[in-house]
């Protein structure tokens, strides 16, 4: 039985003056457009330390998209390859 491909996370990163960065990771859940949720993880990372998870929440897909646009337009975040 074939299985659905796993969703690819979207990473947004904002560099900090101390050499670290703030990050937000969006990961969509499988589901119809009406029931799709997105897990949003916000944190910070200063290598070589372990990443710090500040907040994790689930949002409806439309709300998560609005959050992503806000972070990119007003928060200084840019798309990135996965940090870890």
C-alpha positions as CSV (number, residue, x, y, z in Angstrom):
1,X,0.0,0.0,0.0
2,X,1.6,3.3,-1.0
3,X,1.9,6.0,1.6
4,X,1.6,9.8,1.2
5,X,4.9,11.6,1.1
6,X,5.8,13.3,4.4
7,X,5.4,17.1,4.4
8,X,8.5,19.2,4.0
9,X,9.0,21.8,6.8
10,X,9.4,25.4,5.9
11,X,12.1,27.2,7.9
12,X,12.3,31.0,8.5
13,X,15.5,32.4,10.2
14,X,16.5,35.8,11.5
15,X,20.1,36.4,12.4
16,X,21.0,38.0,15.7
17,X,24.0,40.2,16.6
18,X,25.5,37.5,18.9
19,X,26.1,35.1,16.0
20,X,23.0,33.1,16.7
21,X,19.6,33.1,15.1
22,X,15.9,33.0,15.8
23,X,14.0,30.5,13.9
24,X,10.4,29.4,13.1
25,X,9.6,26.1,11.6
26,X,6.3,25.3,9.9
27,X,5.2,21.7,9.4
28,X,1.9,20.9,7.7
29,X,-0.1,17.9,8.8
30,X,-1.8,15.6,6.3
31,X,-5.4,16.4,5.9
32,X,-7.9,18.1,3.7
33,X,-7.7,21.8,3.2
34,X,-10.5,22.3,5.6
35,X,-8.9,20.4,8.4
36,X,-5.2,20.9,7.7
37,X,-3.2,22.2,10.7
38,X,0.3,23.5,10.8
39,X,2.7,22.9,13.7
40,X,4.7,26.1,14.4
41,X,7.9,25.9,16.4
42,X,9.7,29.0,17.5
43,X,13.1,29.0,19.0
44,X,16.6,30.3,19.0
45,X,20.0,28.7,18.2
46,X,23.6,29.7,19.1
47,X,26.0,27.0,17.8
48,X,27.5,24.9,19.3
49,X,24.7,24.9,21.9
50,X,21.5,22.9,21.5
51,X,18.6,24.8,20.0
52,X,16.2,26.4,22.5
53,X,12.5,25.8,21.8
54,X,10.6,28.8,23.0
55,X,7.1,28.0,21.8
56,X,5.2,25.3,19.9
57,X,1.6,25.6,18.7
58,X,-0.8,24.3,16.1
59,X,-2.6,26.6,13.8
60,X,-5.2,26.2,11.1
61,X,-3.4,26.4,7.7
62,X,-4.8,29.8,6.8
63,X,-3.7,31.3,10.2
64,X,-0.2,29.8,9.8
65,X,0.1,31.3,6.3
66,X,-0.8,34.8,7.7
67,X,1.8,34.3,10.5
68,X,4.4,33.3,7.9
69,X,3.7,36.4,5.8
70,X,3.9,38.7,8.9
71,X,7.2,37.2,10.0
72,X,8.7,37.7,6.6
73,X,7.3,41.1,5.9
74,X,7.6,42.7,9.3
75,X,9.8,40.4,11.5
76,X,12.9,40.3,9.4
77,X,12.7,36.5,8.8
78,X,13.9,34.9,5.6
79,X,13.5,31.4,4.2
80,X,16.3,29.0,5.1
81,X,17.5,25.5,4.7
82,X,16.9,23.5,7.9
83,X,19.2,24.5,10.7
84,X,19.4,21.1,12.3
